[in-house]
Amino acid sequence: MIRPANATNERALIVILTPGRIERIQVAFDDKNLVANAGLLMVSTLSQSLGLEELIEAKVSLGKRLGGANPGAKILTLVHAMTAGANHIDHVDILRAGASEAVLGHKVSAPSTVGTFLRAFTFGNVRQLDSVLDTALGRAWAMGAGPGASQLVIDIDSTICEVHGTKKQGGNFGYTKCRAYHPILAVRADSGEILHGRLRKGSANTARGVRPFISDTIARVRRGGASGEIVMRFDSGYWSNDTISLLEKLKVRYSMAIRAGTKAVKEVIGEIGEDAWSVIPYTPGGEAAVAETTYGGRRLVIRRTRLIGKQAELWPNWRYFAFLTDMGGTTVEADQFQRNRAVIELVIRDIKDSALEHLPSGDFSANGAWLASAMLAHNLLRWSARLGEITSAGTFVAAATMRTRFISIPARLVNASGRITLRGPRHWPWANKFLHALQTLRTLQPATG
């Protein structure tokens, strides 16, 4: 049983400074027992229950290449540093300060060692690391984080990760006119987990490789235990009859935006009678309505919007947004479901504000390994929150919130008569939730398979 340290019989040294006299405070970085991110104990506890170090050692083999030894400890060094907010290789040094290594359960590698290790990766090694994510997902879901027989909604989208300099292998110019990478991601809509991801060159068009990516994603979640209905949502950049045919073959339902400005789609929209439009709530100064028809034998839902009032002269005409779907429900419900796809933008912003803010290497495969590690760190935060009962099922929690409340906790390791205690600050607002989460995660049965 985990209990907060008893402070009733302790003597406390309280220093009171008059306002404006903070210059009297002296600073020394010399406490070898301090842990800057004590909440990593919670994440590393889950990492051990998932058997991540052993799993990485079993799946990732860099042979005799320089830096290829001990992949388990090196990947976890990177992943746990990313969990604490690292977005550069040098940031792994935060795990080497004070007594931080003691709460991790593995040897911490130096930044230079991690850099050499990443540069030893090949395309095949990146796929090996991707298989670690596959297995870890199944294990976390088996512990209770999965959708089970409930509906699983997956959003597919890509993002632009801008890079600088001409030596970034694969960092090319695309439709944004900036040098970048163009990774594609599959995100679980209710929890924000990244189910699958691929690093692509910056010159890749939006839909490049999407069909094998979809097949891999569906196979992964089915292996992970998702036995209920699966729905995938897309924006118009992925519109393709071949993609829809694949989804139908895989028995996956879909909601896919299409380009409403094409001649054929405009003709179909023009045939909709005015009385067929249903008004829906919209922002002040505007109005919106939805209607539906068929296109190519499939259900087509259209939303139109325009400005009203004094702003109408800026954009007086209707703007149309359309999507194909095989989902049921009313037109208004189908439209709302498609608009809820915006949650993937929150997830992408979340990971780009942390580990994916920077792709550190000039080597494409090294950056692929960085992306895979970032996805694992991203998911570990969500699994810790869900399995530790910090959040309920279907709740999205931002990484910044998790770090502020449950990871970036300053604490001191104290050994009193052989009893080791991690002592955090008194009156920490989320202390009880943290203690409950840690206790809950410690009771999970270690996963295999």
HUDALIN-V618374 format. One record per helix or strand of 3 or more residues. SS is the DSSP state (@ for helix, = for strand). FROM is the first residue (numbers start at 1). TO is the last residue. If there is no record, write none. Layout:
SS FROM TO
SS FROM TO
This chain:
@ 22 24
@ 40 49
@ 52 59
@ 71 83
@ 89 96
@ 100 103
@ 111 119
@ 123 145
= 152 158
= 179 181
= 184 188
= 194 198
@ 210 223
= 230 234
@ 236 238
@ 241 249
= 253 258
@ 263 270
@ 274 276
= 278 280
= 286 295
= 298 307
@ 309 314
= 319 325
@ 331 352
@ 355 357
@ 364 387
@ 399 407
= 411 416
= 419 424
@ 431 442
